[in-house]
Structure formats: structure tokens, C-alpha cells
């Protein structure tokens, strides 16, 4: 029997962040998936998680776990598939270090993902974006910071992790203003900034002060802004914007919707999905193609490019009532 604790520790602390270069957020997401899995396995096998062995994590147990999180935790198919992806990644790591687990790992890796409906991505209109950007009170330090954060998140199409982790020295306000962003897979990209975005960032730097942290955005205590902190800021200003724009009332707006909104606006402006992928930092073009389904103008151009069918026109003639009754 092979203890699982040393393997999962090496996988999360060495293999993922050092050998594979995964971000801290991805490592934490995987760690949460394993916390759920080991808690479920321990309860099923009447063991503490530290006593679990590789041989305990069978394909049947993983399938039961996936069903459990859908029923007991009301997880969606997307979340279920992400948990399965974490388990499969770990089993790929295990099969190279524990050859006796090859068959077991193969069975787990053969578990299919669950198909699900792919709804259109939720995004905001420019009118809604303006209302949210105008919500912060610019007479206060926090309002200046919030406006700069919201503006940069939208204009740069940033992930929330990219926004809160952006270092101060990555921002250049010289002509032309730009910012360097380190995205997924440690891939850097340099984004030019709108004049309005740069102006908001200059206003923030004027009141930021000199806290002992390298991050561009800090909270009231001078510590780096967190993901949950930005989510709170966004939710607060959406409520304020909803007072002037009723269509925002009761709407839940996530930071990622700002990124989706930037992508849709850019696609409508450039008509080039490759430029959108480059701006967002996508490594796979298929990820960017979800925005093609959102923009109706792409379909209109396709319709206008096609010649309509030359169909023969005719006139409908109602059948004789007597004949029709005899045919019943």
C-alpha cells in the first residue's frame, strides 16, 4: 500500500508551481478539490485523510465522489468537470512514480467529462459599464482607487487575479501609457491604455502614498487588494449604479463579466478574433471563439454575404369543403 500524503504534498508544492509553473490560484483550486475528495474518501472508507493510500482512490470511488458533489453540494457540471480534471492531473503524476498504479490511473483518466449546456457569456453594455465607472465618489481616496481598478479591469480585459497582483513597476504612464500583465502560464503581455484609463491611474498614484507592498492597488490598511476585496468593491458600485440605471437592479455582476464585456466590445470594433485572443492572453483560439456566439453582427454579416434562394412563388388554394370532408 502506497501512502497518498507524500505524493499529494509533492504534487501541490513542487510539481504544480515549480515544475509546471501553475499560478497560486490554480494550485489553491486543485488543493480544494483534493480536500473534498479526501474528506469524502475518508468518510466512505472510515479512515482519516492522512491514512489514505493510492490504492483507495479507485475509479468507482471517484465516480461516487463526483455524484456526491453534484447532489450534496449542488455543484454544476462545470465545477464537477474541474474537480475531475484535478484528479486526472494527479493520477498522471502518480503513474510515473508508482508504476503499480498504472491500471488504476488509466481507469480514472478514462472517466469522461460531463456534457452540459453552454450558455452565452454574460456581459455588460457600454451604457452599463459607464454607469458602474461613474459610481465611485472621486472626492475620496477609496473612490479614486475604485474608479482606477474598475476602469483598468474593463479596459484591459483582466482576470481578477491579474488585476490585484499587478505590480506598481509594471505600469508605465509615459507616452504611450501601458501596463505589463502576467497571465496564466506565466505568459506576459503588454497592453496599451486608453487616455481615460491612464488618467484614472495617475489620479490613483497621486493619492496612493508609499505603502510597503509592490502591488499597484492596496486597501485602506496599505495591504495588497485581494480578490474578495475587489469583488466587494464591484458589488458596492453596481448597487450605486443601479439607482440611476434601473436595468442593473438585482443583477449580479462578477469581475469576469467586465473581462467578457471588454472582449465583446473589442470584437465588435476589430472584427478579428485573433486580436481579441491576443488582448485577453488566451493561448487557445477556441477559448476566444465563445464571443463569436455572443455578437449578433457576426451572423448578420454571414446572412448578407449569402444570396437568398430563388424560390418559385405560388398561391395557396383552399380545398373544396365537400371533397375534404369525404377524405376524412
C-alpha positions, 0 to 999 in steps of 0.5 A: 500500500502506497501512502497518498500524503507524500505524493499529494504534498509533492504534487501541490508544492513542487510539481504544480508551481515549480515544475509546471509553473501553475499560478497560486490560484490554480494550485489553491483550486486543485488543493480544494478539490483534493480536500473534498475528495479526501474528506469524502474518501475518508468518510466512505472508507472510515479512515482519516485523510492522512491514512489514505493510500493510492490504492483507495482512490479507485475509479468507482470511488471517484465516480461516487465522489463526483455524484456526491458533489453534484447532489450534496453540494449542488455543484454544476457540471462545470465545477464537477468537470474541474474537480475531475480534471484535478484528479486526472492531473494527479493520477498522471503524476502518480503513474510515473512514480508508482508504476503499480498504479498504472491500471488504476490511473488509466481507469480514472483518466478514462472517466469522461467529462460531463456534457452540459449546456453552454450558455452565452457569456454574460456581459455588460453594455457600454451604457452599463459599464459607464454607469458602474465607472461613474459610481465611485465618489472621486472626492475620496481616496477609496473612490479614486482607487475604485474608479482606477481598478474598475476602469483598468479591469474593463479596459484591459480585459483582466482576470481578477487575479491579474488585476490585484497582483499587478505590480506598481513597476509594471505600469508605465504612464509615459507616452504611450501609457501601458501596463505589463500583465502576467497571465496564466502560464506565466505568459506576459503581455503588454497592453496599451491604455486608453487616455481615460484609463491612464488618467484614472491611474495617475489620479490613483498614484497621486493619492496612493502614498508609499505603502510597503507592498509592490502591488499597484492597488492596496486597501485602506490598511496599505495591504495588497487588494485581494480578490474578495476585496475587489469583488466587494468593491464591484458589488458596492458600485453596481448597487450605486449604479443601479439607482440611476440605471434601473436595468442593473437592479438585482443583477449580479455582476462578477469581475469576469463579466467586465473581462467578457464585456471588454472582449465583446466590445473589442470584437465588435470594433476589430472584427478579428478574433485573433486580436481579441485572443491576443488582448485577453492572453488566451493561448487557445483560439477556441477559448476566444471563439465563445464571443463569436456566439455572443455578437449578433453582427457576426451572423448578420454579416454571414446572412448578407454575404449569402444570396437568398434562394430563388424560390418559385412563388405560388398561391395557396388554394383552399380545398373544396369543403365537400371533397375534404370532408369525404377524405376524412 
